Amino acid sequence: MTGMQLRKLVELICANYQQIKVDKAKMAGLWMMEFGSVPDELIERAVMQVLRYCKAFPSVADVHLSVDMLRAEVRDKEHKALKESDRKVNPEVIALLARVKEQGFKQERDLTKEAAFIRTFYPEVSDEWVAENAMEIGQLMRGAEVCAICNWTAKQCSSAGMEFVPEMYRGYLILVSRDCRKKAAANGSQETDRRSA
């Protein structure tokens, strides 16, 4: 948005809402910071739309919403303008998908951290078992990291005072949720941590 366009829009809004006393310089500074990268035509259309629908003095959020709606409208029109034959798929993507379908997709990754972590609970598990249950082990690890740095209070806990604990079921790892140690201690529960038991 250019400076000239900005002055025009600030004057237009202030003229429309004359009952509100506004520091035009502060408003111009805020709007330049918020909408400086928005093209003149788009910001003007957005402000005109806001003036049509806002009974009260428009906030920056009102104008952002209008800009976003207009951008979505433009994207939809552009998308509809494309003919089906014009929509082309990258041939490299098609080749990759065909190769995956033929060979299968195997992701090789280092699971040493996962193996070390789960072996604190189940020392006898094999590396193959760790690979089969890597996703659940990863969830346990992330949960343990969050709980390790948590200064638990009822309103601030990102997991609402719950933690996952591992359980074996028919050879597979399942995650069971329970009150975390800090919540249990705050509630006076005597439930023990599996790692210390």
N, C-alpha and C positions, 0 to 999 in steps of 0.2 A: 504494500500500500504506500502510495506517495504522500508526501506532506500536504500537498494541495487537496488530495482526496480526503485525507484525515480531517483537515479543517472543515471541509464541506460537510462531512458526516457528523462531526461534533456540533456544528451550527444547526444542522437539520434536527438532530435529537434534542438539543436544548430548546429549539423553537417548538418542537412538538410537546415537550413536557415543561412548559414555562413555570408551572407552580413549584418546581424543584430548583433550588439554587445549587449550581454545580461549578466547581473550580475547573474551568475549561482546560487550563494548562495541565493540571494533574490528570484529567480524563484523557487528554491527547497523549500524554506520556504513557499511560497505562495501555491505551489502545494501540499505540505504536509498538509497544513491547509484545502485546498479545497477538496483534493482527498484521504486523509489519510484513510478514511473508505471504499474506493472502493477496491475490491479484485484485486490482481496483474494481473491476467489474463484479467479481464474486462478493467482495465485502459490501459493495453498494446494494446488490440484490439482497444480501442477508440483512442489512440494516433496514431496507424497505419492508422486508417480510416481518421483521421484529416490530417495526412501527405499526404495521397493520394489526398485529395480534397481541401486543403487550399493552395492558391498560396502565401498568405502573412503569416507572423509569426502568429501562432494560439493563440487566446486569451483563457483565462480560460473558457469563455462562449462557445467557439467552442468545447472544450473538454467536458464540461458538456453536451452539446447537443448530442455529439457522445455517451457519456455514457448513457444518457437517451434513445437514439434510440436503443442501444444494449440491454438495460434492457427490453424495450418494445418488442423487437424481441424475447428475451428469454421467456418472459411471454406468448407471442402468441404461441410459439412452445409448451410450457408446457400445455397451455390450449387446443390446438388442439390434444395433445397426450392423453388427457383424453377421454375415451370412454363415450358414453352417459350413459351407465349403471353405470359408476363410479361416476357420478355426483349425489350426494345424497343431499336431503334437510333435514334439521334438523326436526325431528318429532315434537319437541316442537313448532316450527314455524307453522307447519301444524295444530296442535291442537289449537293454538292461533287464527289462521285465521278462523278455523271452529267455534270456540266459538264466535268470533266477528260476523260472518255471522248469527249465530243463535240468538244471544242476541242483536245485534246492538252495535255500539261503541259510548259510551257516555263518554265524557271527563268532569270530574268534576274539576273546577278550581275556585279560588277565584277571583271574578270580582269587588271587592270593589273599587280598584283604578280606574278601567275603569268607574264604575258608578259615582264616585265622579267627575271625569274629565268631562264626557259628560253632567252631570247635571249643569255644569257651562254654557252650551249652552242651554240645554233643561231640565229644572228642573222637568218637569212632567213625565219623562219616567219611566217605570216600570223596575223591575229587570229582568223580562223575556225579555223585549225589549233589555236591555243591553246585555244579553246572546246571543240573535239572531244577534246582531250587534257588537260583541266583536272584531272581526278581524278589522273592519273599525275603531273602537274606538282606538284599539292598534296602528294602523297606524297614527292616529291623534296624539296620545300621543308621539310616537317616533318623529314625525315631530316637535311637540311643544318643545321637549327636545333639538333637534338639533338647532332650531331657537332661543331658549333661550340663548344658549352659543355662537351664531354666531356673529362674528365681520365682518359684511357683507362688502365684496368688490366684484366687478364683477368677478374677476378671482379666488377668493378663496371659494366662496359659494358652498357647496356640493350639493345643490339642485337648483343651477342656479338662485337663487332668487325667487323660487316658494315655496308656502306653500299650504297645503290642508286646506279647511274650510268645516265644515259639512253642509249638506242640507238634509232636510226631503223630501222623495219622496215616496208617497203611503205607508206611515208608516215605511219605511226603511231609514236607514242612507246611504247617498251617499257622496262621497268626491269630491269636486270641487277644482281645482287648480287655484291659482291666484298669482299675484306678492306678495311677503311677505311685511310686513310693512316697513322694512328697505329699500328694493328696491323701493317700492312706494314712500317713503320719499326722496330717492336719486333722483328719477325721477320727483319729484314734484307733484305726484298724491295725491288726497285728499281722497282716499278710506280709510274707517275706519275699525278698528278691531271689529269683532262681539262681542267679550267679553267685550269691553268697551262701546259698543253702547247700 
